[in-house]
Structure formats: C-alpha cells, structure tokens
Amino acid sequence: MKYLGMIVERGLLFKDHIVEASSKAEKMANALGRLIGGPKESRRKLLSSVTMAILLYGAPSWAETMSLVPRNKALVNGVQRKALLQNICGYRTVSETATNILAGSPPADLLAEERSASFSQKRSGVRSEHSPRATTMVKWKARIAESLSGDWSQWLIPDVEKWCLGKQGDLDYH
C-alpha cells in the first residue's frame, strides 16, 4: 500500500520503499548530474542534497529497519556513494569510506538513524545530553576505524568531525 509517498508493506520492513526511493534518487542524481554538471562546488552540493532528500524521505519511519534488512542499508549507502562521487568529482574506484570522508557526509544509514532520533527527541520533548548529530559522528568514527578501505583518506583527514565542520565553513586544517 502506498501512503503519502511511502510504500508500506505488511511486515513494516520497508523493503519495497527503499528499493523505489533508491531507484528514484539514483535517476534524479544522474539527470541532475548531466543537467547541472560542472566545476562549481555549489552545483555539486545541490546535486547531492537533492539526491539525499529523495533517498531519506520518511527516514524516521524506516530507519530502524537498517539493522534488520542489510540490503536496505546497502541500497541507500550505494546510491549516496554515487551522488557523492559526483560531488567530489571522484572516480568509481574510490571506496565508499573515502567518498563519505572527502564529501564530509556520514553514510546514509547513519543519517537516517539521526533523523529518526531527532524526530523522536522533538516528539517526546525530552532533551538528551548528546545531540543526534554527535551520536552519528561517534558511530561514523567507529565505522571508519574498523573499515578496511579508505586508508589514505583516514591518514589525510584524521579528524572527520572537524573536517565536516570545515566543509560547511571555510576553516583551514593544515
């Protein structure tokens, strides 16, 4: 059943929704890449932000299924990687870990969990001592540390959190 743009199935695992959203986000990234491609960073950021908006639509509803259905996690992270490759002007051989680090964007499954935690926090009215973004950064750093790929990126950018803040502003790290 489709409700408010989300495909809801009997088991509430959102498999069909993730497949459709991933397909739609990938098509949009390809179309926008051809349309607005070029060297300007603002255009590349627009491409990845539109793709992520499509991909993470309704994330508070389906974020907890990432641990239950590994394919969901692989799909959203794969589509995000393709959009971020265009953002960083990288080749398809660049690893997922390196792509996320260079773009300054946590993996899509962690962003979905962050949106879910933020929604729950706003809904309950109770403030946690750690913000959802801080929790995401801790999980992302742990994932980077255990990753078998992206060694050069980890060596060049040892503090991912500081790098991400610099991607939003004009900080110099070297």
JOURHU-V608035 format. One record per helix or strand. SS is the DSSP state (helix for helix, strand for strand). FROM is the first residue (numbers start at 1). LEN is the number of residues. If there is no record, write none. Layout:
ss: [SS | SS]
from: [FROM | FROM]
len: [LEN | LEN]
//
This chain:
ss: [strand | strand | helix | helix | helix | helix | helix | helix | helix | helix | helix]
from: [2 | 6 | 15 | 41 | 59 | 70 | 96 | 108 | 132 | 151 | 160]
len: [2 | 2 | 22 | 15 | 8 | 19 | 8 | 17 | 15 | 6 | 9]
//
